């Protein structure tokens, strides 16, 4: 089952169920006004939505206007982003020049969750000199997870899988990291691909709490990376257990994988510019690739070889913020 | 004007306006269902609430049942906590044994905002060995703050002031700080005193974006500290500008001062146990005071000398979490 959110003038938008080919949709109407409300009472909402999904597969539904789609969750209560790909962590250590980070527990920060940009929104930043970077990643949306939930039990709380562009301002990242307090200025709002998929919709690509799909990334129309999500050092179930160790997770919490990266980066490229710069530093002693300029575009789409794109596509431009 | 939230079986509770003596209240009913909804359209909501406040001062209203009060904002979209008291930063450096942190910009982390405990709620933790600590502080609630708002303009966005206990698990704090990613496990949900006050309600105690009141803290019935909020190195307007440098702040965002601490700690004591332990280390080479045990209580109340307590009182016990 795939879900999306149409703009309707409200902060949370209107929830619709989308056909497997992404062409048609049906609205649950009053029964589930928006995805945040649905995930907060998922046990009741899911059967309603599954019924609509079955009707869509019988050919019912209206045409879906892709241009009207927002992030599946335009805002939610919590965004906890991991950094679960060891290759990414290793390369960022080169890019940022810091000491190796501990690896016994997942790395995770709390980011802003009051806004997720839609898949085609222009994204405003104050200055190119902040070193604007994209980060392609996967994430899961959970229902309410009680404090102390173990990893093996966390699978049952993963209701939806999404694809995210975690915008980062690299010039601000290292000074904030050096405080130990995590990132505020270096991590503005993220973007989200248009469709939230249930894990079963991913078929064999959902394995051991990992999204085993290639994440195709194009920067200004050129292929930049196609790393696969299978190489997470911790699965999403383990990230959830880490996050829930000392807190209940509110329904609607989004838990992210961190930037998708593979050990064979020479072949598959990268999912963020900072990684490519680190690879250049390793190869030639210095970074050559500059960060993004206003007007640059990025496209991100996860696919199995020749298969469908279960999350649809992020395709957006970076623009200058004007107050 | 003082606002509070009564439990009514909904996640956000019911907003009420409270009399200056804290004894009576009036509900705006359908006009402002809860505080989060009110702060999201504050320009319309404030006059409605001010009218009720005037009626309360003429003696109208029903008796307020203090036992029914939750946090003024039981959940919100964003919680950004500063560490603006230099004395606290200096002592935590001793307690945690890390290098001095940069002081040119405010220190700030993003914490969980999907739950704030009420002023009398028992607060569950998984283990005493996590080193349970309280942190007494002040915070402000803002309406929508556009990206790039300057400190001088940020005053206009400060609509309410609140008092917070920022629960901390010290044994988990240093390892998380060492990742640079900030705190997840070390920072469970905070508690909030019952009344949110408009800045004008604080009178002379609201000065230069600071809450110049003594924060009286009792641990197990003994006075632990009465530091004053006036010594913030950055005012709340500056913390807001820091937070809004690269992001819009959603209406309802709470920005915290960090633990209230004064240079004259020998006289006024501390607002968290970790600070007292640092003072012991400085004085005698080792910490003597242990962290909290299950069953321990903490009370926190901000007062001017002989004056009222504009935020009411936090009075709660630490209990063992049972799943």
Boltz contact constraints between the chains, C-beta under 6 A:
constraints:
  - contact:
      token1: [A, 77]
      token2: [B, 114]
      max_distance: 6.0
  - contact:
      token1: [A, 78]
      token2: [B, 114]
      max_distance: 6.0
  - contact:
      token1: [A, 101]
      token2: [B, 179]
      max_distance: 6.0
  - contact:
      token1: [A, 107]
      token2: [B, 179]
      max_distance: 6.0
  - contact:
      token1: [A, 107]
      token2: [B, 181]
      max_distance: 6.0
  - contact:
      token1: [A, 108]
      token2: [B, 184]
      max_distance: 6.0
  - contact:
      token1: [A, 109]
      token2: [B, 181]
      max_distance: 6.0
  - contact:
      token1: [A, 109]
      token2: [B, 182]
      max_distance: 6.0
  - contact:
      token1: [A, 110]
      token2: [B, 110]
      max_distance: 6.0
  - contact:
      token1: [A, 114]
      token2: [B, 77]
      max_distance: 6.0
  - contact:
      token1: [A, 114]
      token2: [B, 78]
      max_distance: 6.0
  - contact:
      token1: [A, 114]
      token2: [B, 250]
      max_distance: 6.0
  - contact:
      token1: [A, 147]
      token2: [B, 321]
      max_distance: 6.0
  - contact:
      token1: [A, 148]
      token2: [B, 323]
      max_distance: 6.0
  - contact:
      token1: [A, 177]
      token2: [B, 180]
      max_distance: 6.0
  - contact:
      token1: [A, 179]
      token2: [B, 101]
      max_distance: 6.0
  - contact:
      token1: [A, 179]
      token2: [B, 107]
      max_distance: 6.0
  - contact:
      token1: [A, 180]
      token2: [B, 177]
      max_distance: 6.0
  - contact:
      token1: [A, 181]
      token2: [B, 107]
      max_distance: 6.0
  - contact:
      token1: [A, 181]
      token2: [B, 109]
      max_distance: 6.0
  - contact:
      token1: [A, 181]
      token2: [B, 182]
      max_distance: 6.0
  - contact:
      token1: [A, 182]
      token2: [B, 109]
      max_distance: 6.0
  - contact:
      token1: [A, 182]
      token2: [B, 181]
      max_distance: 6.0
  - contact:
      token1: [A, 182]
      token2: [B, 182]
      max_distance: 6.0
  - contact:
      token1: [A, 184]
      token2: [B, 108]
      max_distance: 6.0
  - contact:
      token1: [A, 185]
      token2: [B, 245]
      max_distance: 6.0
  - contact:
      token1: [A, 185]
      token2: [B, 246]
      max_distance: 6.0
  - contact:
      token1: [A, 188]
      token2: [B, 246]
      max_distance: 6.0
  - contact:
      token1: [A, 188]
      token2: [B, 247]
      max_distance: 6.0
  - contact:
      token1: [A, 245]
      token2: [B, 185]
      max_distance: 6.0
  - contact:
      token1: [A, 246]
      token2: [B, 185]
      max_distance: 6.0
  - contact:
      token1: [A, 246]
      token2: [B, 188]
      max_distance: 6.0
  - contact:
      token1: [A, 247]
      token2: [B, 188]
      max_distance: 6.0
  - contact:
      token1: [A, 250]
      token2: [B, 114]
      max_distance: 6.0
  - contact:
      token1: [A, 321]
      token2: [B, 147]
      max_distance: 6.0
  - contact:
      token1: [A, 323]
      token2: [B, 148]
      max_distance: 6.0
